[in-house]
Amino acid sequence: MNFTGKRVLVTGGARRIGAAIVREFAQADAEVIVHCRASCKDAETLVASLPHRERHQILVADFARPGAAAELFRQAGRVDVLINNASLYHRSRLAEGDEADDREHFEVNFWSPLALMRLFAAQTSLAEGAVVNLLDQELGGPSPSGGVYAISRRALADATRAMARELGARNLRFNAVAPGPVLPPVGLESSRMVKTLPSVPLHRPVKVKDLVDAVLFLAGNDSATGEIMYLDGGQHLFIRE
Ligand SMILES: NC(=O)c1ccc[n+]([C@@H]2O[C@H](COP(=O)([O-])OP(=O)(O)OC[C@H]3O[C@@H](n4cnc5c(N)ncnc54)[C@H](OP(=O)(O)O)[C@@H]3O)[C@@H](O)[C@H]2O)c1
């Protein structure tokens, strides 16, 4: 797929990894729809810095609210490429979780991206289309504190493969990237990476550019569908206890 003139929706696109994905698609001549929730000032600054800034659009939605993702998609108009990047990440042991937090994780990390994928697939006029879901290397098995976050990511991995199988005949492709440590979570900058890196065979964080390249590769490669690509320095190879 050539991205020139393609409409690309990036959820959680205002900051961090999402913003890097937005920049790369804009450089590739796409029209980018940047979704944000709380970081809409950042989204405005980002869009102002993009080539052909007038082509791009900002849309706001809180995916913790059921129905918000569907409203967002309706406002977006045609979407040729969907990047489900927004996510909620609280670490907890499953036995100690609370139900409200569990439900919020599933709203943001599973139900909302699934609703977006279904509405994407309902665009019967698309001759080609691609979805890339951002997941996590924790797909490999339950980690000591992955909690419901990791389960919500695995659910989306299954949905990615199911959609790939169901919709390949319509030239709609569904892939995912499963990153390891790229950027530490906000508020855990000093501790999280230091703890994690010894369990990564390459002993270094994933470069944002490498991750973004993988997202654009999967979105653009006409033969790739149903692929879950680990981009984690080999972290998924460790057997978890
Ligand atoms: N960072 C890493 O090392 C790492 C590792 C493994 C996997 N990943 C995955 O890679 C992707 C990007 O990572 P990241 O660290 O850049 O993500 P992040 O900063 O944790 O979150 C990305 C965006 O998600 C949006 N978001 C959160 N809750 C939302 C809600 N209720 N409704 C709508 N949007 C919501 C936020 O948008 P606003 O700021 O506008 O509220 C946020 O900027 C995520 O899917 C993450 O799970 C990242």
The ligand as a Gaussian input file, in Angstrom:
#p B3LYP/6-31G(d) Opt

LIG

0 1
 N        6.048000       2.364000      26.165000
 C        6.458000       1.100000      26.104000
 O        7.611000       0.775000      26.439000
 C        5.514000       0.028000      25.633000
 C        5.789000      -1.304000      25.918000
 C        4.916000      -2.286000      25.481000
 C        3.780000      -1.944000      24.779000
 N        3.525000      -0.642000      24.514000
 C        2.291000      -0.295000      23.768000
 O        2.598000       0.643000      22.746000
 C        1.546000       1.624000      22.652000
 C        2.119000       3.027000      22.866000
 O        2.842000       3.058000      24.096000
 P        2.975000       4.411000      24.940000
 O        3.835000       4.079000      26.093000
 O        3.332000       5.544000      24.025000
 O        1.448000       4.570000      25.415000
 P        0.902000       5.483000      26.605000
 O        1.689000       6.740000      26.659000
 O        0.776000       4.694000      27.851000
 O       -0.597000       5.734000      26.086000
 C       -0.854000       6.208000      24.772000
 C       -2.078000       7.072000      24.783000
 O       -3.234000       6.298000      25.145000
 C       -4.227000       7.255000      25.391000
 N       -5.244000       6.773000      26.327000
 C       -5.070000       6.259000      27.576000
 N       -6.278000       6.071000      28.162000
 C       -7.204000       6.461000      27.256000
 C       -8.633000       6.538000      27.272000
 N       -9.369000       6.226000      28.352000
 N       -9.261000       6.996000      26.145000
 C       -8.551000       7.363000      25.070000
 N       -7.206000       7.342000      25.001000
 C       -6.552000       6.899000      26.087000
 C       -3.554000       8.482000      25.999000
 O       -3.981000       9.623000      25.267000
 P       -4.033000      11.084000      25.996000
 O       -2.614000      11.340000      26.426000
 O       -4.504000      11.998000      24.922000
 O       -4.970000      10.935000      27.154000
 C       -2.070000       8.195000      25.813000
 O       -1.317000       9.291000      25.357000
 C        0.508000       1.228000      23.702000
 O       -0.509000       0.459000      23.095000
 C        1.286000       0.390000      24.694000
 O        0.501000      -0.566000      25.386000
 C        4.353000       0.349000      24.926000

